[in-house]
């Protein structure tokens, strides 16, 4: 596939790195010559210097025969205009744009072909709001990923002493689960190394366990792996930007929410828009302010500013002062692992949250949902099975009959409203949503081909 990426920032470079090893022809456009030189030294990609929405620059990037344009510059307006030009002048088949401002995203009618022809609209603020709110919904979870419109979820959790399954073999999980409920452990990471689980695998303390279950069974499975935390009641959000404001709006009905915002004008505007949230004017690094707001009694302290260093320092300070859980948005990938190995409970990477949505629209073979895990090394995929036994390599076949790449597992199948935990003899039917865990992204093409139907399929 020939892909033109507009914008060489953190998200653009992360997307390029994710796609360049998958037999794609990648060109990236940016105005920053130094940044392009750095990327060219790191990856086998073509770089074009210039303004991302200028037709002549796009022509130099090969837009005329591109299959996909992904507009990820820091300007919403440039991204929208670039998609318009890609459609009107060059008839690029698929156009993806990142648009941050709610002033635009609140009007989806803008993004039709007669206005701004954007096929896929990426709103990082909305994605991060959804992601963090799910972490708050499930105290103790390190990642929560939706499949099949939320009917099934993949959850990452650290096993702790006190969990019923810790020190036990995995097959005993079904003995603990209530009737008519089931779950599947998709993968275990122990000291950073992948352990492919089977029934005799013993869960150890501090294992990172990825399990998949119907949404209604998630808390039951979490209890097997660690003592359940108390429900979240008190939340402090440091940073009143778009993410802080939208997260407060989502949480304020069921939680006691406070926002700390440095800019008095912005703080006043937020307070007018929100109904129950308390908005404080101040610096989230101010120890006296955190003490006055009883941060030690806070269930979740979440730092959401654009400054990585400020987020890290504020999160560490809140944790040291007694906040039960701290979550920090961290943009630099090199910081994320470093922080999660320390006192910050969850470091959220906007790039990794965003890239899954992008990959969903790039993958072939009926892929309808992709989640990028383990800093892009691993993927969890939802694929739709189409065709019949003649046209498809999966429909009408049991799981054990499928030629899956080594390590790749089918964890569950969503059939209508039912979430079916997959076993070796589970037979896949047409229109099933098949949920796979792929530990090595080099296997992605094999999985894609497995779910492609033959040319004769109509």
C-alpha positions in Angstrom: 0.0 0.0 0.0 1.3 3.5 -0.9 0.7 5.8 2.1 1.4 9.5 2.5 1.7 10.7 6.1 1.4 14.5 6.7 3.1 15.5 9.8 6.3 14.1 11.4 5.5 14.7 15.0 5.1 12.1 17.7 2.0 10.5 16.2 3.1 10.7 12.6 6.5 9.1 13.3 4.9 6.4 15.5 2.5 5.6 12.6 5.3 5.5 10.1 7.4 3.2 12.3 4.4 0.9 12.7 3.7 0.6 9.0 7.1 0.7 7.4 7.9 -2.9 8.2 4.7 -4.2 6.7 5.4 -4.0 3.0 4.1 -0.4 2.7 5.6 2.4 0.7 5.7 5.3 3.2 6.3 9.0 2.4 6.2 11.6 5.2 5.7 15.3 4.7 6.8 18.0 7.2 8.1 21.6 7.4 10.8 20.6 9.9 13.9 19.6 7.9 15.8 18.4 11.0 13.0 16.2 12.1 12.7 14.6 8.6 16.5 13.9 8.6 16.2 12.1 12.0 13.3 9.9 10.7 15.2 9.1 7.5 18.2 8.0 9.5 15.9 5.7 11.6 13.6 4.3 9.0 13.5 3.3 5.3 11.0 6.0 4.3 10.8 8.8 1.8 10.7 12.3 3.3 9.4 15.5 1.6 10.0 19.0 3.0 7.1 21.4 2.6 3.7 22.6 3.7 1.4 19.6 4.0 -1.7 21.1 2.2 0.1 22.6 -0.8 -0.7 20.7 -4.0 2.9 20.9 -5.4 4.3 19.5 -2.1 1.7 16.7 -2.2 2.7 15.9 -5.8 6.3 15.6 -4.8 5.1 13.2 -2.1 3.4 11.0 -4.7 -0.1 11.9 -3.8 -1.3 11.2 -7.4 -1.1 7.4 -7.0 -1.4 7.1 -3.2 -3.8 4.6 -1.7 -4.1 6.4 1.6 -3.3 9.9 3.0 -3.1 10.3 6.8 -3.1 14.0 7.9 -1.5 14.3 11.4 -0.1 17.8 11.5 -0.6 20.0 14.5 -3.1 22.1 12.6 -6.7 20.9 12.3 -7.3 23.3 9.4 -4.2 22.0 7.5 -5.4 18.4 8.0 -8.9 19.2 6.8 -7.7 21.1 3.7 -5.1 18.5 2.8 -7.9 15.8 2.8 -10.0 18.1 0.6 -7.2 18.6 -1.9 -6.3 14.8 -1.9 -9.9 14.1 -2.8 -10.7 16.9 -5.2 -7.4 17.1 -7.2 -6.0 13.6 -6.9 -9.0 11.3 -6.0 -7.0 9.5 -3.2 -9.3 6.6 -2.2 -9.0 6.9 1.6 -8.4 10.0 3.7 -7.7 10.1 7.4 -7.4 13.3 9.4 -6.6 14.1 13.0 -8.9 16.9 14.3 -8.6 18.1 17.9 -10.9 21.0 18.3 -14.4 20.2 19.6 -15.6 23.2 17.6 -15.2 21.0 14.5 -15.8 17.5 15.9 -19.1 18.5 17.4 -20.3 19.0 13.8 -19.8 15.6 12.0 -21.8 16.9 9.0 -18.7 19.0 8.1 -16.8 15.8 7.2 -18.9 14.6 4.2 -17.7 14.6 0.7 -19.4 17.8 -0.3 -17.6 19.7 2.5 -14.4 18.2 3.9 -14.1 14.6 2.5 -12.6 12.8 5.5 -13.3 9.1 5.6 -11.8 8.6 9.1 -11.8 11.3 11.7 -9.3 10.8 14.5 -9.9 12.8 17.7 -7.0 12.1 20.2 -8.8 14.0 22.9 -11.9 11.8 22.6 -9.9 8.6 22.4 -7.9 9.5 25.5 -11.1 10.5 27.4 -12.6 7.1 26.6 -9.4 5.3 27.5 -8.9 7.0 30.9 -12.5 6.8 31.9 -12.4 3.0 31.3 -9.3 2.8 33.6 -11.3 4.7 36.3 -14.3 2.4 35.8 -12.1 -0.7 36.6 -9.8 0.2 39.5 -6.7 -2.0 39.3 -6.7 -2.4 35.5 -3.7 -1.1 33.6 -5.3 -1.2 30.2 -8.9 -1.8 29.1 -9.7 -2.3 25.4 -13.2 -2.6 23.8 -14.2 -5.1 21.1 -17.5 -5.6 19.4 -18.9 -2.2 20.5 -18.0 -2.9 24.1 -19.6 -6.3 24.4 -16.2 -7.9 25.0 -13.1 -6.3 26.7 -9.4 -7.1 26.9 -8.0 -6.1 30.2 -4.4 -6.0 31.4 -3.8 -6.4 35.1 -0.9 -7.1 37.4 -1.4 -10.3 39.5 -1.1 -9.7 43.2 -1.0 -11.8 46.3 -4.6 -12.2 47.6 -5.9 -12.9 44.1 -7.6 -16.3 44.1 -5.8 -17.5 41.0 -2.3 -16.4 42.0 -0.2 -19.5 42.6 -2.8 -21.7 40.9 -2.9 -23.3 37.5 -5.0 -21.5 34.9 -7.4 -24.3 34.4 -8.8 -23.7 37.9 -10.2 -20.4 36.7 -13.3 -22.0 35.4 -14.0 -23.6 38.8 -14.1 -20.2 40.5 -16.2 -18.4 37.9 -20.0 -18.2 38.4 -22.3 -20.3 36.2 -22.8 -19.1 32.6 -19.6 -17.0 32.7 -16.2 -17.6 31.2 -12.9 -15.8 30.4 -9.7 -16.5 28.5 -6.2 -15.5 29.5 -4.7 -14.4 26.2 -1.1 -13.7 27.3 1.1 -13.3 30.3 4.2 -11.2 30.5 6.6 -12.2 33.2 9.7 -9.9 33.8 8.9 -8.4 30.4 9.0 -11.8 28.6 5.9 -13.4 26.9 4.6 -16.5 28.4 2.0 -18.3 26.2 -0.5 -19.7 28.6 -2.1 -23.1 28.7 -4.2 -24.8 31.3 -1.2 -25.9 33.4 0.4 -22.4 33.5 0.7 -21.1 37.0 0.0 -17.4 37.6 2.8 -15.8 39.6 2.8 -12.6 41.7 3.6 -9.5 39.5 2.7 -11.2 36.3 1.1 -8.9 33.7 -2.0 -10.8 32.6 -4.1 -10.0 29.6 -7.5 -11.6 29.8 -10.6 -11.3 27.6 -14.2 -11.7 28.8 -17.7 -10.3 28.2 -17.9 -6.9 29.8 -20.3 -8.1 32.5 -17.7 -10.6 33.7 -14.6 -8.3 33.9 -14.8 -7.5 37.6 -15.3 -11.2 38.5 -12.1 -12.2 36.6 -10.2 -9.3 38.1 -11.0 -10.6 41.5 -9.3 -13.9 40.6 -6.0 -12.0 39.9 -5.8 -9.4 42.6 -7.9 -8.1 45.6 -10.4 -5.7 44.1 -9.8 -2.0 44.8 -12.6 0.1 46.2 -14.7 1.9 43.6 -13.4 5.3 42.6 -15.2 8.2 44.2 -12.8 11.2 44.4 -10.9 12.3 41.3 -8.6 15.2 40.8 -7.7 16.2 37.2 -4.6 18.3 36.8 -5.0 20.3 33.6 -8.2 21.9 32.2 -7.5 21.4 28.5 -9.9 19.6 26.1 -9.1 16.2 27.7 -9.5 17.4 31.3 -12.8 19.1 30.5 -14.3 16.2 28.5 -13.2 13.7 31.1 -14.7 15.8 33.9 -18.0 16.0 32.0 -18.0 12.2 31.6 -17.2 11.5 35.3 -19.0 14.3 37.2 -22.4 12.5 37.4 -21.0 9.6 39.4 -17.8 10.9 40.9 -16.6 13.8 43.0 -14.4 15.7 40.5 -12.0 18.6 40.8 -10.0 20.2 38.1 -6.8 22.2 38.7 -6.2 24.8 35.9 -3.5 27.4 35.9 -5.2 29.9 33.5 -7.9 31.9 35.4 -9.8 32.7 32.1 -9.8 29.0 31.0 -10.8 27.9 34.5 -13.8 30.2 34.5 -14.9 29.0 31.1 -14.6 25.3 32.2 -16.6 26.1 35.4 -19.4 27.6 33.3 -19.6 24.5 31.0 -19.6 21.9 33.8 -22.4 21.3 36.2 -20.9 19.6 39.3 -17.1 19.7 38.9 -15.2 22.0 41.2 -12.6 24.1 39.2 -9.6 25.4 41.1 -7.2 28.0 39.8 -3.6 27.0 40.6 -0.5 25.1 39.7 -0.7 21.3 39.9 3.0 21.3 41.1 2.0 23.4 44.1 2.4 21.1 47.2 0.4 23.4 49.4 -2.5 23.4 47.0 -2.5 19.5 46.8 -2.4 19.4 50.6 -5.3 21.8 50.9 -7.3 19.6 48.5 -6.5 16.5 50.5 -4.8 14.7 47.7 -4.0 11.9 50.2 -7.7 11.0 50.2 -8.0 11.1 46.4 -8.8 7.8 44.7 -7.3 8.9 41.3 -5.0 11.8 40.6 -4.8 12.3 36.8 -2.3 14.7 35.1 -3.3 15.8 31.7 -1.2 18.8 30.6 0.9 19.0 27.4 4.2 19.1 29.4 5.7 15.7 30.1 8.1 16.9 32.7 5.3 18.7 34.6 3.1 15.7 34.4 5.7 13.4 35.7 6.7 15.7 38.6 3.1 16.4 39.6 2.2 12.7 39.5 5.2 11.7 41.6 4.5 14.4 44.1 0.8 13.4 44.4 1.8 9.7 44.9 4.3 10.6 47.5 1.7 12.6 49.3 -0.7 9.6 49.4 -2.9 9.6 46.3 -4.1 6.0 45.9 -3.6 5.9 42.1 -1.8 8.3 39.8 -2.3 8.4 36.0 -0.1 10.7 33.8 -0.3 11.4 30.1 3.3 11.1 28.7 4.1 11.9 25.1 7.7 10.8 24.9 7.8 7.0 24.3 11.1 6.7 26.1 9.5 8.0 29.3 6.5 5.7 29.4 8.2 2.4 30.4 10.6 4.3 32.8 7.6 5.9 34.6 5.5 2.7 34.9 8.5 0.9 36.5 8.5 3.6 39.2 5.8 5.2 41.4 3.5 6.3 38.6 0.7 3.7 38.4 -0.3 4.2 34.7 1.6 6.2 32.1 -0.8 6.8 29.1 0.8 7.3 25.7 -1.4 9.3 23.4 0.4 7.9 20.4 -0.3 4.3 21.3 -4.0 5.1 22.1 -4.3 6.8 18.7 -2.4 4.4 16.6 -4.8 1.5 17.2 -7.6 3.5 15.6 -5.4 4.3 12.6 -4.4 0.7 12.2 -8.0 -0.4 12.2 -8.5 1.5 9.0 -5.2 0.3 7.4 -5.3 -3.4 8.1 -6.7 -5.6 5.4 -8.8 -8.8 5.7 -12.0 -7.6 7.4 -10.2 -6.1 10.4 -12.7 -3.9 12.3 -10.7 -3.1 15.5 -7.0 -3.0 16.3 -5.4 -2.3 19.6 -1.7 -1.7 19.7 -0.1 -3.1 22.9 3.4 -3.4 24.4 4.6 -0.2 22.7 3.5 -1.4 19.3 5.1 -4.8 19.4 1.9 -6.7 20.0 -1.7 -6.3 18.7 -5.1 -7.4 19.7 -7.4 -7.7 16.7 -11.1 -8.0 15.9 -11.8 -9.6 12.5 -15.1 -10.4 10.9 -15.4 -13.9 9.3 -17.0 -13.6 5.8 -17.9 -16.1 3.2 -18.5 -19.9 3.5 -16.2 -22.9 3.7 -15.3 -22.6 0.0 -14.5 -18.8 0.0 -13.0 -18.5 3.4 -10.0 -20.0 5.3 -11.8 -19.7 8.6 -15.6 -20.0 8.2 -16.9 -23.5 8.9 -13.7 -24.5 10.5 -12.8 -25.2 14.2 -10.1 -23.2 15.9 -7.7 -26.2 15.9 -8.1 -26.4 12.1 -6.8 -22.9 11.5 -3.3 -22.3 10.3 -2.5 -19.6 12.9 1.0 -18.1 13.2 3.0 -19.4 16.2 1.9 -17.7 19.4 -1.2 -16.1 17.8 -4.4 -17.2 19.7 -8.1 -16.8 19.2 -9.5 -15.8 22.6 -13.1 -15.3 21.9 -15.9 -15.0 19.3 -18.7 -12.5 19.4 -21.8 -13.9 17.7 -24.6 -11.4 17.9 -24.9 -10.4 21.5 -23.1 -13.5 22.8 -19.5 -13.6 23.8 -18.2 -17.1 23.2 -14.8 -18.0 24.8 -13.0 -20.0 22.1 -11.8 -23.6 22.6 -10.0 -25.9 20.2 -13.3 -27.3 18.9 -15.2 -24.0 18.5 -16.4 -23.6 15.0 -16.4 -20.2 13.4 -19.5 -19.1 11.5 -20.1 -16.4 8.9 -20.3 -12.8 10.4 -18.6 -13.9 13.7 -16.4 -11.3 15.2 -13.2 -13.2 16.0 -10.9 -11.7 18.7 -7.2 -12.6 18.3 -4.1 -11.8 20.3 -1.0 -11.4 18.0 2.2 -11.3 20.1 4.5 -10.4 17.2 3.3 -7.8 14.7 5.4 -9.5 12.0 2.6 -12.1 11.9 0.0 -9.5 11.0 0.1 -10.1 7.3 -0.5 -13.9 7.8 -3.5 -13.1 10.0 -4.8 -10.6 7.4 -4.5 -13.2 4.6 -6.3 -15.8 6.8 -9.4 -13.6 7.0 -9.4 -12.5 3.3 -12.1 -14.2 1.2 -11.4 -15.6 -2.2 -11.8 -13.5 -5.4 -15.0 -15.4 -6.2 -16.8 -14.2 -3.0 -19.6 -11.6 -3.7 
